[in-house]
């Protein structure tokens, strides 16, 4: 018997090597662009909520929810790397987001926010 252990397939030595073999990462510049887009959307959200020049009326909450969904999508796909993972993970995040928005809308309806 031999004292050396052999493996049928070679595996990366570190997690970083394993992770890099799965897919190519976006460049740092791509992350900077996404961060700028997120900052602009956040500024629009703050402006939409606090600006009294424009009367948003009933459109205020749906517009804020839409911007929230866009930001969630960008963060989940770029910074959490869901673009490169299994479609199952993307579906799970979509289901969670749908559930959260649904609960939020039901709560607003129960407390007669829309009236």
Residue pairs with C-beta under 8 A, 6 or more apart in sequence:
11 18
12 18
12 21
22 84
23 84
26 78
30 78
31 78
31 79
34 74
34 78
34 79
37 74
38 71
38 74
38 75
41 67
41 70
41 71
42 71
44 67
45 64
45 67
45 68
48 56
48 60
48 63
48 64
48 67
49 60
49 64
56 63
58 114
61 108
61 113
65 101
65 104
69 97
69 101
72 93
72 97
76 82
76 90
76 93
77 83
77 90
82 89
82 90
82 93
108 114
